């Protein structure tokens, strides 16, 4: 169990950098999402070809892998767009409300029992998210658009985690993440072409941040959580991801000069406490 917690900590730190890299890019949201997924897929391609991972896929598997990639692509489309309208704190907090949807979905679709400690942890974490949002509501009317997009991103992320939990029971890590990341990437390319977004003409620093976005939060962060989905319930992974608002808010304070208010500090403490409670061993369960 301890190795799972250590690796989840690494994953939280890695995904916390995503919103910072996105804010520093001068490209449209859809292009940022597209580069993130396609670069990550290209980095995995040599290993996927070497191991011929497609041999382990059944026709049914391909359908589920495609669905997971669809959810992931939509998640990034909505969430990255939200960062163009609202602050890092509000966007990341709302997009990580997925434990609510994942907890219900895990019980309903995957028949996983829900521990009382997980319920309490989700409650504390969502309360912390609400505190951060409350202190960040007065930015502008545009922030409401960003909030709505972030919430749609949370719903899509919930679907991605639930399908991942189902598929990782029988699929090894590379056989799962490569088709999922690739499907998300091709979906985003298609949307970019349809909406006539340019793939070129951005600053050299933007391309550097796009590469770092694919490497750190995607290949290190998301892959860590996909690894953990084989061993831990999807609802528990969703709660662990709630650590992202804390890391992102701290990084935004130092790098982007976004204010660190009392509400954000109190919310961060509540989220952190919720994560510790949700991941505690020997939970009391019902269902």
N, C-alpha and C positions, 0 to 999 in steps of 0.2 A: 504493500500500500504506500510506503514512504516514497518509493521510486516514482510512483504515479503522481504524488503531490509535488515532488521536486520538478518533474517534467512539466506539470501543469503550470508551475510558477514560471518556468522558462517561456512557455507558450503565452502566458499573460503579459510578460514583459515585452515579448516580440510583437504581439498584436497591438500593444499600446503605442507603438511607433507609427502605426498606419495613418492615423488622422493627421499627424504632424507632417509626414511626407506628402500627403494629399494637399494639405493647406499650402505647402511650399511649391506645388506644381502650378504652372500657368496654362495647363491644358484643360479642356472641358471634362466634366465628370465622367462621361461615358468613355472617353478615350483613356482616361486614367485607369478605369476599371478594366478596359480591354487589354492595355499593356500589362497590367498586373497579372492577369490570368494567363495571357499568351506567353509572357516571358517565363513565368513559373512552369508552364507546360513544356516549353522548349528546354529548360534546364533538366527536366525529368526524362525527356525523350530518349537520350542515349541509354539510360538504365532500363527504361521500359522495353526498348528494342532488344537489348542484350538478354533480358530475362523472358522475352516473348510472353508478356503477361496476359495477352488476349486468349491464350490457351485455356485459362481458368474461367472464362466467361461463358455462361449459358445465355440463351435468348432472353430468358427472364431477367438475368443479371444486367444485361445491356439496357433493358428498359428502366430498371431501378437506378443504375448509374447515370443514365441520361437525365432522369428526374432530379437526382441530387445535383447534377451540374446545372440544370435549369434553375433550381432554387438558389444555388450559389451565385449564378450570374445576375439574377434578379435582386438578390440581397445587395450585391455591390453596386448595381445600378441605382437603386433607391438610396442606399446609405451615402455613397460618395456624392450624389447630387445634393443630399441634405447638408453636407458640409459647405456648400456654396451659399447657403442661405442662413445658417445658424452657427452658433459657436461650437467648438470641439466638445465642450462639456455637455451641452444639451443634446447634440447629435449622438455622441457615444453612449450617453446614459439611456436615451430612448431606444436606440438600436439594440441595447443589451437587456431590454425587458423581456427577451425571449424565454427566460425560465418559466414564465406564466404559461405560455403556449406549449413549451416543450414538456413541462410537468403534466399538463392535461393530456397532451398527445401521447406521452410515454405510457400513461395509465390506460388510455382509451385504445390506442393502436398496438402498442408493444406489450401490453399486459404486465408492465413492470409496477411492482408495489412502490408506494411512495412513503418514505420515512417521515416521521414527525419532525426530525431534525432538519430534513430537507424543506419541509413546509415552512418551518420557522426561519430557516436560512433564506428562503425565497422572499418571505415577508420582510425580513430586515433589509435585504438587498434592494428590493423594490422600494421600500421606504426611503432608503438612502438615495436611490435614483430620483425619487420625487423631491427630496430636499434640494438636490443639485439643480433640478429643473426649475423649482420654485424661485431659487435665487438667480436664475438666468432668464426669466420670462420677459424681462422688460427690454430686450435688445431691439426688436423692431417687429413690424407686422410680417415682414418676410420670414422671420424666425418661425412663424406658425407653419409656413409651407415646409420649411426644413424639418420641423418636428413631425409633420405628417409623413414625409418621405422616410424619415428615420424609423418611424413605427412600421411602415410597410416593409422596410429592410429587416426589422425584427421578426416579422411574420415569415418572411422568406427564409431567414436564417434558421428559424425553428424547423421548417420543413427539411432543410439541409441537414440539420443535426439528427432528426428523427430517422431519415432515410439512411444516414451514415451509421447510426446505431444498428439498424437492421442488417445492413450489408457487411459491416465489419465483423460480424459474428463468424462469417465464413470466408471473407476475402482478406488476403494479406494487404498490408498497407499500400504498397506501390500499385498493386492491381486495382485498388480502389481510388486512390487520389489522382492518378494520371488521367483516367477517362473523365473523372468528375471535373478536374481543373480544365481539361481540354474542352469539354462540352461547354462549360461556362465561358471559356475564351471564344469559341466559335460563335456562340450566341451573341456575345458582346460585339464581335466583329460585324455580324449581320446587322445588328441594331445600329452600329456606327455608320455603316454604309447606307442603310435606309434613311437615316436622319442626316446624312451628308456631313459627317464630322471628319475633319482632316486628321490623318495619322502622323503628319509631318509638319515641320516648320516651327517647332517649339525650341526653347532655349536649351543649351547643353546641360544646365543644372536641372532642368525638368526631366531630361532623359536619365540623368543620374538618380534622381529621386524615384523615378518609375522603376529602375532596376532594383533599388534598395527596397521598394515596396513589394516587389515580387519575391525578393530573397528573404527578407527578415519577417514581416508579418504573415506572408503567405506560405513560403516553403518551411520556415521554422515554426511560426505561430500556428497556422491552421493545420499543418501536418502533425504537430504535437497533439492537438486536440483530436484529430482523426485517429491517431495511434491509440489515444486513451479511450476512444469510443468502443474498442474491443473489450475493454476491461471494466469500464465504469458506465453507469446509466447515463443516457443522454441528458436527463434533467440535472444530474450532478455536473456534467461538463458545462451546461448552460449557466449554472450558478458560478462556476469557476471563471467563466468568461466575463462575469460582472466585475472582475478586477480591472478590466480594461479602462473604465472611466477614471479610476484612481490614477493609473499610470499616465493616461492621456492628458488628464487635467494638470498633473504635475509638469509633464513635458511642455504642455501648451503655456504654462505660466513662465517657464524659464526660456523657452525658444521663441514663442509667438507673443509673449507679453500679454496673454489673456489673464484677466483677473482671477485670483484665488480667494473667493469670499468665504465668510463663515459658513454659509449654507453648503458650499462645496466641501469644506473640511468635515463638517458634521455628516454630510452624505457619504463621504469617503469612508469615514469610520464605521458607519452603519453597514455599508456594502462589505467592507473587509470582515466585520464581525459575522455577517451573514454567510460569507464564503467559508469561514472557519467552522461554523456550526454545521453547515450543509455537508462539508467534507469530513466531519468527525466520524471516527469508527464506531461500531456497535450501535447503529441507529435503531430506534423503536419504529416498527413498521405497521402499517395497516393496509387493508385492501386484498 
